[in-house]
Amino acid sequence: MTRAGPIEFDAAGETLRIDDRVMDATCRLTADTSIDPEPVSGARFLFPVDAAVSFEATTLSMPANVGSCVRNERGEKKAQLSELSVSFPHGTYYVDVEAACKLYVKVFDAAFEASTEHHHGQGAATLTFEEPTRVAIGARSYHERPHTTITVPADPNSLREALPYLASPMKEWSPERSWATLRGHPPRIERGDELSIPSSLSRPDTGVTLAVPETYASLYAAAPLSYYLGADVVASADPELRLDNGYRQSLGDGAVAPRTVTGLLERCLFLDSLVRTAGYYGVPRQEYEAVAGALAFYPPALYDRPMVEQLMEYLEAPRSAFANYLPDARYAAVVRDDPADAPLLPYLVRDLVPVTTDRRDVPSDRALLTGYSGGRVPDGATRLSVAGFEHALSEPIHDVTEERFALLGVDDAARDALSAVLLGEEHREVAEPFMIDITAPTTAAVRAALAADYGFVHIDAPLTEHGFVCRDGVLDPASVPSVSARAVSVVGDLDAGSEAIEAFVERGARIGVASSSLDSRTVGRIAGRLLSGAPFERAVAWSGTDGSLRFAGDASTCLVRVGGGGASIPQYVIRSDGIDSHRLWTYGWWTRFDDIGGVTALYDDRVCDQFQLFGTEIEQPPALSSADVAALCNERECIYVLNDEVYQHDHEMTPEAVRQSAARAIRERSSPPRDTQF
C-alpha cells in the first residue's frame, strides 16, 4: 500500500486500486500481469498529482469518461479517447483520464494503441504496448470538500494564525491555480477552546504577506485573497500587501478595505488566467485577444516566473485594460464582526467571493447576489449557513436523467411551461428523461415531499405565521424534523417563508426560496430552467417572476447535471441599437464542476469560437438583423435575453416581434447602462 496525502494506492494481483480519501471515491486499473507498484515522485509529471506509483505492463485498462485524452510530453492534446482505436508512435505521453479521481498515465518512450468503449458518458480505455513497458500512474483528488478540520478559539490572533493553512490544499502555486480544479477545498474551521492545526496541513511559502489588524472585520475581508495568493498573515495596525522583494501596497486605512482586497483578487485571478495560456491548456480565449495588447507585459512570458515577479507586473497593469472582462463573483458575503462566523470562511474562500462585515457597503458590483450570515435578509438576497454548504458537499448532484421534482398545488400550466423552456438535445432525444410529480398540497403530501429524495419541491400552500395552509389543515414547518429534498420553494408571507426555508436548510436541504406568490406557469419555468442546468437563483430570475423573493443556502449553485458532465448553460444577451440592428453578447455561467476561473465556449456561426471565462459577458463581433435574432431565439439551445426580457418560448419569435422590442427599448433608453440583472 502506498499513501500520500489524500490518495492511496493498493495493488492486488493484476488490479491497482486508487482511493481518494477526501472524496470517498475509488477507481481501478487492470494490467495483464501482477502489479508491483513502486512509489515515484510527483515531480516526474507535467501536471500536478497528489501521489504516484510506477510498474511494468503490456496492457493496461482503466476507466475513461468523456473528456479523457492522450497528450504528448509537452502536454499538448494529440487525440481524444473515443470508440476508435488510435495508434501512437514511440514517444513519451500522458494519458489524461477523467474518472472518480484525476488520473495521469505517463508512458515512457514507447509505442502503444489506445482503444475506448463509451456507454452513456462512462467507459473503459485499454492501452496495448508492443512489449512490457514502464508506466507511471499519478492521481490527484478532485478535493471538492474539506479533508480535515482546524480548531480556532474566540480570539482573532488565533484566526490570523490559522488563515494561511486554508491554502494548504492548493495543488500548485503557478498561474494554473486560476483553474478551480487545482484549488482544493480548504479545511473546515470549528470553534473550540484552543488553536489546533492538523499536522497534515502546511503553510505555503509564496513570498507574499498580508499585514492586517487583528480584528474579525479585517481578517474576514482578507481571507479570500490570502487563500488565493498563499499569503502569510501577520498583525499590523496598517493593513498592506507585502512582497519579499520589499514592495508594499496599502490595503486600507486602519482596517482592511473589502473593495481594495476584492479588486486585488479580481486582478490576480484574471491576469493569471491569461498567463496560464502558456501552460497546461493553451485554449484560445476571447479575453486574451481583447486585453493582452493593452498590457505592458507579454502574458506567456510570465508563466515560469516566481509569483512575486508576476504580481509586480499585475499590480502595474491599468485596471481599465481589463475591467470589462473580469468574471462576476457567484455571490458577495456579509458576515458578522464576530468569531461565530469563522466556520463560514472555508466555503467563502473556496468560492473566491468578496467578504465584508459592513451591510451598508457591500462589494457586490460584480456578484450574482448577496448572502448574509446574520440579521434580516433583504429581498433578493440569501441566508448563508455552514449547514447549507455542508449539505451541498455531502449530496451528489443528480444527472438530469435521474432527477425527480415534486410540484404541489400547481395546474397543467406548470408542465406546459416546463416543456417550453427546456433547453438542448438532451431533452429532445428522450421524452422527459426526468420525473415530475404533481399532486395536491395536503399536509401528508407536503410532509412526504420534504422527506423524499426530490431535487426540487415547490409547495403551493400559502405559508402564514401558523404554517402551511394545506387542503386538509395547517402544517407547522417546525413539525418537519428533517428534510431530504435538496431545494424547497414556498409561497406566502415572506417573513414566515424566510424562517421556514432557513430552518429547512439547517435540517437537510441545500437551498430554499420564499416568495410572496408564484403562479403555476412561473413554477414550471423555474423547474424547466433547473432541469436545463441553470444555477438556482438564475432559474428563479429567468422565470419572469415579479414578486418579492428571499433565498437560503448557496443559491448560486446548480442542482442538476446535464449531458453526463458539467456543461455550462449558455446565454445570449441581445441589445438593440436600431430597429433592425442588434448586438449580441454571450455569458458563460458556472456550474459546480467548473467554477470561477474555468472556461466555456459556444459553437455557433454567429459567435466567436474561442473560449471565455465563466462569469463573463463578452460582445460578439457581428451585428444581427431582426430575422437573425428571431431565428436564434427559436433554436431553444440557450437562454435568450432580448432587451432585458427573457424569452420564455411561449410563442414563436418573429422578426416583427424583435422590431417591436427594439422600438420599446430605444424609447425607454435614456442611457446605455450595462445589463447586470441578466
C-alpha positions as CSV (number, residue, x, y, z in Angstrom):
1,M,0.0,0.0,0.0
2,T,1.2,3.5,-0.9
3,R,-0.3,6.6,0.7
4,A,0.4,10.2,0.1
5,G,-1.9,13.0,1.2
6,P,-5.5,12.2,0.1
7,I,-4.5,9.4,-2.4
8,E,-3.9,5.8,-1.5
9,F,-2.7,3.1,-3.9
10,D,-3.2,-0.6,-3.2
11,A,-2.2,-3.5,-5.6
12,A,-3.9,-6.9,-5.5
13,G,-2.8,-9.2,-8.3
14,E,-3.4,-7.6,-11.7
15,T,-5.5,-4.8,-10.2
16,L,-4.3,-1.4,-8.9
17,R,-6.9,0.3,-6.6
18,I,-6.7,4.0,-6.2
19,D,-8.6,5.5,-3.3
20,D,-9.4,9.2,-3.0
21,R,-9.9,9.6,0.8
22,V,-11.2,13.1,0.5
23,M,-14.0,12.4,-2.0
24,D,-14.5,8.8,-0.8
25,A,-14.1,7.7,-4.4
26,T,-12.3,4.7,-5.9
27,C,-11.0,3.8,-9.4
28,R,-9.3,0.7,-10.6
29,L,-6.7,-0.1,-13.3
30,T,-6.1,-3.6,-14.5
31,A,-2.9,-5.0,-16.1
32,D,-2.1,-8.2,-17.9
33,T,0.3,-9.3,-15.2
34,S,0.6,-8.9,-11.4
35,I,1.2,-5.3,-10.5
36,D,4.2,-4.5,-8.2
37,P,3.9,-0.7,-7.7
38,E,6.9,1.5,-6.6
39,P,6.3,5.0,-5.3
40,V,7.7,7.7,-7.5
41,S,7.9,11.5,-7.2
42,G,5.0,13.6,-8.5
43,A,7.7,15.9,-10.0
44,R,8.0,13.3,-12.8
45,F,4.6,14.5,-14.1
46,L,4.0,17.7,-16.1
47,F,0.6,18.0,-14.3
48,P,0.1,18.3,-10.5
49,V,-0.6,15.0,-8.8
50,D,-1.0,14.1,-5.1
51,A,0.8,10.8,-5.4
52,A,2.2,8.4,-8.0
53,V,3.5,4.9,-8.5
54,S,5.3,3.1,-11.3
55,F,5.2,-0.5,-12.7
56,E,5.5,-2.5,-15.9
57,A,2.7,-3.8,-18.0
58,T,1.9,-4.9,-21.6
59,T,-1.8,-4.0,-21.5
60,L,-3.5,-1.6,-19.1
61,S,-7.2,-1.0,-18.8
62,M,-8.7,2.0,-16.9
63,P,-11.9,4.0,-16.6
64,A,-12.3,6.8,-19.1
65,N,-15.2,9.2,-19.1
66,V,-15.9,11.7,-21.8
67,G,-13.0,14.3,-21.8
68,S,-10.2,11.7,-21.5
69,C,-7.4,12.2,-24.0
70,V,-3.8,11.5,-24.9
71,R,-1.2,14.3,-24.6
72,N,2.4,14.5,-25.7
73,E,5.3,15.1,-23.3
74,R,4.7,18.9,-23.5
75,G,1.0,18.4,-22.5
76,E,-0.4,19.2,-26.0
77,K,-3.5,17.2,-26.8
78,K,-2.9,14.6,-29.5
79,A,-6.1,12.6,-29.6
80,Q,-9.4,12.3,-27.7
81,L,-10.1,8.8,-26.4
82,S,-13.0,7.7,-28.5
83,E,-14.6,4.4,-29.5
84,L,-12.0,4.1,-32.3
85,S,-8.5,2.6,-31.8
86,V,-5.7,5.1,-32.1
87,S,-2.0,4.2,-32.6
88,F,0.8,6.3,-31.2
89,P,4.5,6.1,-32.3
90,H,7.4,5.8,-29.9
91,G,7.5,8.7,-27.5
92,T,6.6,9.9,-24.0
93,Y,2.9,10.5,-23.5
94,Y,0.4,11.4,-20.8
95,V,-3.0,9.6,-20.9
96,D,-5.3,12.2,-19.2
97,V,-8.1,10.3,-17.6
98,E,-11.4,11.7,-16.2
99,A,-12.5,9.2,-13.6
100,A,-13.5,9.1,-9.9
101,C,-10.3,10.9,-9.3
102,K,-8.0,12.7,-11.8
103,L,-5.5,10.2,-13.3
104,Y,-2.4,10.6,-15.5
105,V,-0.8,7.6,-17.0
106,K,2.7,8.5,-18.1
107,V,4.1,6.3,-20.8
108,F,7.9,6.4,-21.1
109,D,9.4,6.2,-24.6
110,A,7.1,3.5,-26.0
111,A,4.6,3.0,-28.8
112,F,1.1,1.9,-28.0
113,E,-2.5,1.6,-29.2
114,A,-5.4,3.1,-27.3
115,S,-9.0,1.9,-27.6
116,T,-12.0,3.0,-25.7
117,E,-15.6,2.0,-25.3
118,H,-18.1,4.5,-24.0
119,H,-21.5,3.9,-22.5
120,H,-23.6,7.0,-21.7
121,G,-20.5,9.1,-20.9
122,Q,-18.7,6.3,-19.0
123,G,-16.4,3.8,-20.5
124,A,-13.1,1.9,-20.3
125,A,-9.8,2.6,-22.2
126,T,-7.2,0.0,-22.9
127,L,-3.6,0.7,-23.7
128,T,-1.7,-2.0,-25.5
129,F,2.1,-1.9,-25.8
130,E,4.4,-3.8,-28.1
131,E,6.4,-5.2,-25.1
132,P,6.4,-4.8,-21.3
133,T,6.6,-1.1,-20.7
134,R,7.1,1.0,-17.6
135,V,4.3,3.4,-16.9
136,A,3.7,5.8,-14.0
137,I,0.3,6.4,-12.6
138,G,-0.3,9.8,-11.0
139,A,-3.5,10.6,-9.2
140,R,-5.0,13.8,-7.9
141,S,-8.0,14.2,-5.7
142,Y,-10.7,16.5,-7.0
143,H,-10.7,17.7,-3.4
144,E,-14.2,19.3,-3.6
145,R,-14.8,19.1,0.1
146,P,-12.7,19.5,3.3
147,H,-10.3,16.8,4.3
148,T,-9.6,17.9,7.9
149,T,-10.6,20.5,10.5
150,I,-8.8,23.4,12.1
151,T,-10.0,24.3,15.6
152,V,-10.0,28.0,16.4
153,P,-10.9,29.7,19.8
154,A,-12.7,33.0,20.0
155,D,-9.6,35.0,19.5
156,P,-8.7,37.0,16.4
157,N,-5.0,36.3,16.9
158,S,-5.6,32.5,16.6
159,L,-7.8,33.0,13.5
160,R,-4.9,35.1,11.9
161,E,-2.5,32.2,12.6
162,A,-4.9,29.7,11.0
163,L,-5.7,31.6,7.8
164,P,-2.5,30.6,5.9
165,Y,-3.4,27.0,6.4
166,L,-6.6,27.3,4.5
167,A,-4.5,27.3,1.3
168,S,-2.8,24.1,2.2
169,P,-4.9,22.0,-0.3
170,M,-3.9,24.2,-3.3
171,K,-2.4,21.9,-5.8
172,E,0.3,24.3,-7.1
173,W,1.3,27.9,-6.9
174,S,1.7,28.7,-10.6
175,P,-1.0,30.7,-12.5
176,E,-2.6,27.3,-13.1
177,R,-4.3,27.7,-9.7
178,S,-6.7,30.0,-11.5
179,W,-8.3,26.8,-12.6
180,A,-10.9,25.8,-10.0
181,T,-10.0,22.1,-10.2
182,L,-6.5,22.9,-8.9
183,R,-7.8,24.8,-5.8
184,G,-8.5,22.2,-3.3
185,H,-11.3,22.8,-0.8
186,P,-9.9,24.5,2.4
187,P,-10.1,22.5,5.7
188,R,-13.1,23.1,7.9
189,I,-12.9,25.6,10.8
190,E,-14.6,24.7,14.1
191,R,-14.7,26.7,17.3
192,G,-13.0,25.4,20.3
193,D,-11.0,26.3,23.4
194,E,-7.6,26.4,21.8
195,L,-5.9,26.6,18.4
196,S,-5.3,23.2,16.8
197,I,-3.9,22.9,13.3
198,P,-3.6,19.3,12.0
199,S,0.0,18.3,11.1
200,S,-1.2,17.2,7.6
201,L,-1.7,20.9,6.7
202,S,1.2,23.1,5.6
203,R,1.7,26.8,5.4
204,P,2.5,28.0,1.8
205,D,5.7,29.9,1.1
206,T,5.0,32.2,-1.8
207,G,6.8,35.3,-0.8
208,V,3.5,37.1,-0.2
209,T,2.4,38.5,3.1
210,L,-0.8,40.3,4.2
211,A,-0.3,42.6,7.1
212,V,-3.7,43.2,8.8
213,P,-5.2,44.4,12.0
214,E,-6.2,41.6,14.4
215,T,-10.0,42.3,14.1
216,Y,-12.6,39.9,12.7
217,A,-13.7,42.5,10.1
218,S,-10.2,42.8,8.6
219,L,-9.4,39.1,8.8
220,Y,-12.6,38.0,7.2
221,A,-12.2,40.5,4.4
222,A,-8.6,39.5,3.7
223,A,-9.2,35.7,3.8
224,P,-10.1,35.0,0.1
225,L,-7.0,37.0,-1.1
226,S,-4.8,35.2,1.5
227,Y,-6.1,31.8,0.2
228,Y,-5.5,32.6,-3.5
229,L,-2.0,34.1,-3.0
230,G,-0.9,31.6,-0.4
231,A,0.0,34.6,1.8
232,D,1.3,34.6,5.3
233,V,-0.9,36.8,7.5
234,V,0.8,39.0,10.2
235,A,-0.6,41.5,12.6
236,S,-0.2,45.2,11.8
237,A,-2.1,48.3,12.6
238,D,-1.6,49.5,9.0
239,P,-3.1,46.9,6.5
240,E,-0.9,46.3,3.5
241,L,0.3,43.8,0.9
242,R,4.0,42.9,1.3
243,L,6.2,41.1,-1.2
244,D,9.5,39.6,-0.3
245,N,11.3,42.0,-2.7
246,G,10.4,44.9,-0.4
247,Y,7.3,46.1,-2.3
248,R,4.4,47.4,-0.2
249,Q,0.8,48.4,-1.1
250,S,-1.9,49.7,1.3
251,L,-5.0,47.6,1.8
252,G,-6.9,50.3,3.7
253,D,-6.8,53.0,6.3
254,G,-6.7,51.4,9.7
255,A,-8.7,48.4,8.6
256,V,-8.7,46.1,5.5
257,A,-10.9,47.7,2.9
258,P,-13.1,45.0,1.4
259,R,-13.3,46.7,-2.0
260,T,-9.5,47.0,-2.1
261,V,-8.8,43.3,-1.5
262,T,-11.6,42.3,-3.7
263,G,-10.1,44.4,-6.5
264,L,-6.7,42.8,-6.0
265,L,-8.2,39.3,-6.0
266,E,-10.1,40.0,-9.3
267,R,-6.9,41.4,-10.8
268,C,-4.7,38.4,-9.8
269,L,-7.2,35.8,-10.9
270,F,-7.9,37.3,-14.2
271,L,-4.3,38.0,-15.2
272,D,-3.3,34.6,-14.0
273,S,-5.9,33.2,-16.4
274,L,-4.2,35.0,-19.3
275,V,-0.7,33.9,-18.2
276,R,-1.8,30.3,-18.0
277,T,-2.4,30.1,-21.7
278,A,1.3,29.2,-21.9
279,G,0.6,26.3,-19.6
280,Y,-1.3,23.0,-19.5
281,Y,-4.3,24.0,-21.5
282,G,-3.5,26.7,-24.1
283,V,-7.0,27.2,-25.3
284,P,-7.8,30.3,-27.3
285,R,-9.5,33.0,-25.2
286,Q,-11.7,35.9,-26.2
287,E,-10.5,37.9,-23.2
288,Y,-6.8,37.4,-24.2
289,E,-7.4,38.8,-27.7
290,A,-9.1,41.8,-26.2
291,V,-6.8,42.6,-23.4
292,A,-3.2,41.3,-24.0
293,G,-2.3,44.1,-26.4
294,A,-3.1,46.7,-23.8
295,L,-0.7,45.2,-21.2
296,A,2.9,46.2,-20.7
297,F,3.9,42.6,-20.4
298,Y,3.6,39.5,-22.6
299,P,1.4,37.1,-20.5
300,P,3.0,33.8,-21.6
301,A,6.5,35.2,-20.7
302,L,5.5,35.3,-17.0
303,Y,4.3,31.7,-16.8
304,D,7.5,30.3,-15.2
305,R,8.4,33.4,-13.2
306,P,8.1,33.5,-9.4
307,M,4.8,34.7,-8.1
308,V,6.3,37.9,-6.7
309,E,7.6,38.9,-10.2
310,Q,4.2,38.0,-11.7
311,L,2.4,40.2,-9.1
312,M,4.7,43.1,-9.7
313,E,3.6,43.1,-13.4
314,Y,-0.1,42.6,-12.4
315,L,-0.1,45.5,-10.0
316,E,1.2,47.9,-12.6
317,A,-1.4,46.9,-15.2
318,P,-4.1,49.6,-15.7
319,R,-7.4,48.2,-14.5
320,S,-9.1,50.0,-17.4
321,A,-7.4,47.5,-19.8
322,F,-9.4,44.5,-18.3
323,A,-12.2,45.8,-16.1
324,N,-14.9,44.9,-18.7
325,Y,-13.7,41.3,-18.8
326,L,-13.5,40.5,-15.1
327,P,-15.6,37.4,-14.1
328,D,-18.5,38.0,-11.8
329,A,-18.4,36.5,-8.4
330,R,-21.0,33.9,-7.6
331,Y,-22.1,35.9,-4.5
332,A,-20.8,38.5,-2.1
333,A,-20.8,37.6,1.6
334,V,-21.8,39.9,4.5
335,V,-20.7,38.2,7.8
336,R,-20.9,39.4,11.4
337,D,-17.9,41.0,13.1
338,D,-17.9,38.2,15.5
339,P,-16.0,34.9,16.0
340,A,-19.2,32.9,15.4
341,D,-18.8,33.3,11.6
342,A,-15.2,31.9,11.4
343,P,-16.6,28.4,10.4
344,L,-18.1,30.0,7.2
345,L,-14.6,31.1,5.9
346,P,-13.6,27.8,4.2
347,Y,-16.6,27.9,2.0
348,L,-16.3,31.7,1.2
349,V,-12.6,31.5,0.3
350,R,-13.2,28.4,-1.8
351,D,-15.6,30.4,-3.9
352,L,-13.3,33.5,-4.0
353,V,-16.1,35.8,-3.1
354,P,-16.0,39.3,-1.7
355,V,-16.4,39.3,2.1
356,T,-17.4,42.2,4.3
357,T,-18.9,42.9,7.7
358,D,-20.4,46.2,6.6
359,R,-24.0,45.8,5.4
360,R,-24.0,49.4,4.1
361,D,-21.1,48.9,1.7
362,V,-21.2,45.5,0.1
363,P,-18.6,45.0,-2.7
364,S,-21.2,43.2,-4.8
365,D,-21.0,45.2,-8.1
366,R,-19.9,42.0,-9.9
367,A,-21.8,39.4,-7.8
368,L,-24.8,37.4,-8.7
369,L,-26.4,38.0,-5.3
370,T,-25.5,38.8,-1.7
371,G,-25.5,36.4,1.2
372,Y,-25.9,37.3,4.9
373,S,-24.9,35.2,7.9
374,G,-26.9,37.3,10.4
375,G,-29.6,39.9,10.7
376,R,-32.5,40.3,8.4
377,V,-32.1,39.0,4.8
378,P,-33.0,41.7,2.3
379,D,-35.3,40.9,-0.6
380,G,-33.4,39.2,-3.4
381,A,-30.6,38.0,-1.0
382,T,-29.8,34.7,0.7
383,R,-29.0,33.4,4.1
384,L,-25.6,31.8,4.3
385,S,-25.0,29.0,6.8
386,V,-22.5,26.3,7.3
387,A,-25.3,23.7,7.1
388,G,-26.3,24.7,3.6
389,F,-22.7,24.5,2.3
390,E,-22.1,21.1,4.1
391,H,-25.3,19.6,2.7
392,A,-24.3,20.6,-0.8
393,L,-20.9,18.9,-0.3
394,S,-22.4,15.7,1.0
395,E,-25.2,15.3,-1.6
396,P,-24.0,14.4,-5.1
397,I,-25.6,16.4,-8.0
398,H,-28.0,14.1,-9.9
399,D,-27.9,13.7,-13.6
400,V,-31.0,15.1,-15.3
401,T,-32.0,11.6,-16.3
402,E,-32.2,10.6,-12.6
403,E,-33.9,13.7,-11.3
404,R,-37.2,13.9,-9.5
405,F,-39.2,17.1,-8.8
406,A,-42.4,17.5,-6.8
407,L,-44.7,20.3,-7.6
408,L,-47.5,20.6,-5.1
409,G,-50.7,22.6,-5.8
410,V,-49.9,23.6,-9.4
411,D,-52.1,23.0,-12.5
412,D,-51.3,21.8,-16.0
413,A,-49.8,25.2,-17.0
414,A,-46.7,24.3,-15.0
415,R,-45.9,21.2,-17.1
416,D,-46.6,23.2,-20.3
417,A,-44.2,26.0,-19.2
418,L,-41.6,23.5,-18.1
419,S,-41.6,21.8,-21.5
420,A,-41.5,25.2,-23.3
421,V,-38.3,26.3,-21.6
422,L,-36.3,23.1,-21.6
423,L,-33.0,23.5,-23.4
424,G,-30.9,21.3,-25.6
425,E,-30.9,18.0,-27.3
426,E,-30.6,16.0,-24.1
427,H,-34.4,16.6,-23.6
428,R,-35.4,16.2,-27.2
429,E,-33.9,12.8,-27.7
430,V,-35.8,11.3,-24.7
431,A,-39.3,12.4,-23.8
432,E,-38.9,13.8,-20.2
433,P,-35.9,11.8,-19.0
434,F,-36.7,13.0,-15.5
435,M,-39.8,12.5,-13.2
436,I,-42.2,15.3,-12.3
437,D,-44.8,14.5,-9.6
438,I,-47.7,16.9,-9.4
439,T,-50.1,16.5,-6.5
440,A,-52.5,18.3,-4.2
441,P,-50.9,20.1,-1.2
442,T,-52.3,18.1,1.7
443,T,-50.5,18.0,5.0
444,A,-49.4,14.4,4.3
445,A,-48.2,15.2,0.8
446,V,-46.1,18.2,2.0
447,R,-44.6,16.2,4.8
448,A,-43.8,13.3,2.4
449,A,-42.3,15.5,-0.3
450,L,-39.9,17.2,2.1
451,A,-38.8,13.8,3.4
452,A,-38.3,12.3,0.0
453,D,-35.2,12.4,-2.2
454,Y,-36.5,15.1,-4.6
455,G,-34.2,17.6,-6.3
456,F,-36.8,20.3,-6.1
457,V,-40.0,20.6,-4.1
458,H,-42.5,23.5,-4.7
459,I,-45.2,23.9,-2.1
460,D,-48.2,26.0,-3.3
461,A,-49.9,26.0,0.1
462,P,-49.9,29.6,1.5
463,L,-47.4,29.9,4.3
464,T,-48.6,32.1,7.3
465,E,-47.3,32.6,10.8
466,H,-49.2,29.4,11.7
467,G,-47.8,27.2,9.0
468,F,-48.7,25.8,5.5
469,V,-52.4,26.3,4.8
470,C,-53.0,22.9,3.1
471,R,-56.1,21.4,1.6
472,D,-56.9,19.5,4.8
473,G,-55.4,21.6,7.5
474,V,-52.4,23.6,8.7
475,L,-48.9,22.1,8.8
476,D,-46.3,23.7,11.1
477,P,-42.9,23.7,9.3
478,A,-41.3,23.2,12.8
479,S,-43.0,19.8,12.9
480,V,-40.8,18.5,10.0
481,P,-37.7,17.2,11.8
482,S,-35.5,16.5,8.8
483,V,-35.6,17.4,5.1
484,S,-34.2,15.2,2.3
485,A,-35.4,17.4,-0.6
486,R,-32.4,19.3,-2.0
487,A,-34.2,22.5,-2.8
488,V,-37.5,23.8,-1.5
489,S,-39.8,26.6,-2.7
490,V,-42.5,28.1,-0.5
491,V,-45.1,30.9,-1.1
492,G,-47.0,33.3,1.2
493,D,-45.9,35.6,4.0
494,L,-42.3,36.5,3.2
495,D,-41.0,36.7,6.8
496,A,-42.6,33.3,7.6
497,G,-41.3,31.9,4.4
498,S,-37.7,33.1,5.1
499,E,-37.9,31.5,8.6
500,A,-39.2,28.2,7.1
501,I,-36.6,27.8,4.3
502,E,-33.7,28.7,6.7
503,A,-34.9,26.0,9.0
504,F,-35.3,23.5,6.2
505,V,-31.7,24.2,5.1
506,E,-30.5,23.6,8.7
507,R,-32.4,20.3,8.7
508,G,-31.0,18.9,5.4
509,A,-31.9,21.0,2.4
510,R,-29.3,22.7,0.3
511,I,-31.2,25.7,-1.0
512,G,-34.6,27.3,-0.4
513,V,-36.6,30.2,-1.9
514,A,-39.5,32.0,-0.3
515,S,-41.7,34.2,-2.5
516,S,-44.9,36.2,-1.9
517,S,-46.6,34.4,-4.8
518,L,-45.7,32.2,-7.8
519,D,-48.3,31.1,-10.4
520,S,-48.2,27.6,-12.0
521,R,-46.6,28.8,-15.2
522,T,-43.8,30.5,-13.3
523,V,-43.2,27.4,-11.2
524,G,-43.0,25.4,-14.4
525,R,-40.4,27.7,-15.9
526,I,-38.3,27.5,-12.7
527,A,-38.4,23.7,-12.9
528,G,-37.5,23.7,-16.6
529,R,-34.6,26.1,-16.1
530,L,-33.3,23.9,-13.3
531,L,-33.5,20.8,-15.4
532,S,-31.6,22.6,-18.1
533,G,-28.7,23.1,-15.8
534,A,-29.2,26.7,-14.6
535,P,-27.9,28.0,-11.2
536,F,-30.8,28.1,-8.7
537,E,-31.0,31.8,-8.4
538,R,-30.9,32.2,-12.2
539,A,-33.7,29.7,-12.7
540,V,-35.9,31.8,-10.5
541,A,-34.9,35.1,-12.1
542,W,-35.3,33.7,-15.6
543,S,-38.9,32.5,-14.8
544,G,-40.3,36.0,-15.1
545,T,-41.5,36.3,-11.5
546,D,-42.1,39.9,-10.4
547,G,-42.8,39.2,-6.7
548,S,-40.5,39.6,-3.7
549,L,-38.0,36.8,-3.1
550,R,-35.6,35.6,-0.4
551,F,-33.3,32.7,-0.5
552,A,-31.5,30.4,1.9
553,G,-28.3,28.5,1.2
554,D,-25.9,28.8,-1.7
555,A,-28.4,29.9,-4.3
556,S,-25.7,30.3,-6.9
557,T,-25.1,26.6,-7.4
558,C,-26.7,24.1,-9.8
559,L,-29.0,21.3,-8.8
560,V,-28.8,19.2,-11.9
561,R,-26.0,17.8,-14.1
562,V,-26.8,17.8,-17.8
563,G,-25.2,15.8,-20.6
564,G,-23.2,13.5,-18.3
565,G,-20.9,16.3,-17.1
566,G,-20.7,19.9,-16.0
567,A,-21.8,21.6,-19.2
568,S,-22.4,25.3,-18.7
569,I,-25.9,26.6,-19.5
570,P,-25.3,29.1,-22.4
571,Q,-26.9,32.6,-22.5
572,Y,-27.3,35.1,-25.3
573,V,-27.9,38.7,-24.4
574,I,-29.3,40.8,-27.3
575,R,-29.4,44.6,-27.2
576,S,-30.9,46.6,-30.0
577,D,-29.1,49.7,-31.2
578,G,-31.6,50.2,-34.0
579,I,-35.0,48.9,-35.2
580,D,-33.3,46.3,-37.3
581,S,-29.7,46.3,-35.9
582,H,-28.9,44.2,-32.8
583,R,-25.7,43.5,-30.8
584,L,-25.0,40.1,-29.3
585,W,-23.2,39.2,-26.1
586,T,-22.5,35.8,-24.7
587,Y,-22.5,35.0,-21.0
588,G,-20.7,31.9,-19.5
589,W,-22.5,30.5,-16.5
590,W,-20.6,28.5,-13.9
591,T,-21.5,25.0,-12.7
592,R,-20.4,23.0,-9.7
593,F,-17.8,21.4,-11.9
594,D,-16.3,24.5,-13.4
595,D,-16.2,27.3,-11.0
596,I,-14.7,30.8,-11.2
597,G,-11.6,30.6,-13.4
598,G,-13.0,27.9,-15.6
599,V,-13.9,28.5,-19.3
600,T,-16.7,27.7,-21.7
601,A,-17.3,28.1,-25.4
602,L,-20.3,28.3,-27.7
603,Y,-20.0,26.7,-31.1
604,D,-22.3,28.8,-33.3
605,D,-21.6,30.6,-36.6
606,R,-22.9,33.8,-35.0
607,V,-20.3,33.9,-32.2
608,C,-16.6,33.7,-31.7
609,D,-15.5,30.1,-31.3
610,Q,-12.9,31.0,-28.7
611,F,-13.3,30.2,-25.0
612,Q,-14.4,32.8,-22.4
613,L,-14.2,32.7,-18.6
614,F,-17.3,31.6,-16.6
615,G,-18.9,34.7,-15.2
616,T,-18.1,37.0,-18.1
617,E,-20.3,38.7,-20.6
618,I,-18.5,39.4,-23.9
619,E,-19.7,41.2,-27.0
620,Q,-19.6,39.2,-30.2
621,P,-18.4,40.8,-33.5
622,P,-21.3,40.7,-35.9
623,A,-24.5,42.8,-35.7
624,L,-27.6,40.8,-36.2
625,S,-30.7,41.6,-38.2
626,S,-34.2,41.2,-36.7
627,A,-34.6,38.0,-38.8
628,D,-31.3,36.7,-37.4
629,V,-32.4,37.4,-33.8
630,A,-35.8,35.6,-34.4
631,A,-34.1,32.6,-35.9
632,L,-31.6,32.5,-33.0
633,C,-34.3,32.7,-30.3
634,N,-36.4,29.9,-31.9
635,E,-33.5,27.4,-31.7
636,R,-34.1,26.7,-28.0
637,E,-30.4,25.9,-27.3
638,C,-29.7,28.8,-24.9
639,I,-31.2,31.4,-22.6
640,Y,-32.2,34.3,-24.7
641,V,-32.5,37.8,-23.2
642,L,-33.8,40.4,-25.7
643,N,-33.6,44.0,-24.4
644,D,-33.7,42.9,-20.8
645,E,-36.6,40.5,-21.3
646,V,-36.1,36.7,-21.0
647,Y,-37.7,34.9,-23.9
648,Q,-39.9,32.2,-22.4
649,H,-40.6,30.2,-25.6
650,D,-44.3,30.5,-25.1
651,H,-44.7,31.9,-28.6
652,E,-42.7,31.8,-31.8
653,M,-40.3,34.7,-32.1
654,T,-40.8,36.7,-35.3
655,P,-38.7,39.5,-36.9
656,E,-41.7,41.9,-36.3
657,A,-41.7,40.9,-32.6
658,V,-37.9,41.7,-32.5
659,R,-38.5,45.1,-34.1
660,Q,-41.3,45.9,-31.6
661,S,-38.9,45.0,-28.7
662,A,-36.2,47.2,-30.3
663,A,-38.6,50.1,-30.6
664,R,-39.6,49.9,-26.9
665,A,-36.0,49.6,-25.8
666,I,-34.9,52.6,-27.8
667,R,-37.8,54.7,-26.5
668,E,-37.1,53.8,-22.9
669,R,-33.4,54.1,-23.1
670,S,-32.1,57.3,-21.6
671,S,-28.6,56.0,-21.2
672,P,-27.0,52.7,-22.2
673,P,-26.2,51.0,-18.8
674,R,-24.6,47.6,-18.8
675,D,-27.2,44.9,-18.0
676,T,-26.3,43.2,-14.8
677,Q,-29.6,41.6,-14.0
678,F,-29.5,39.0,-16.7
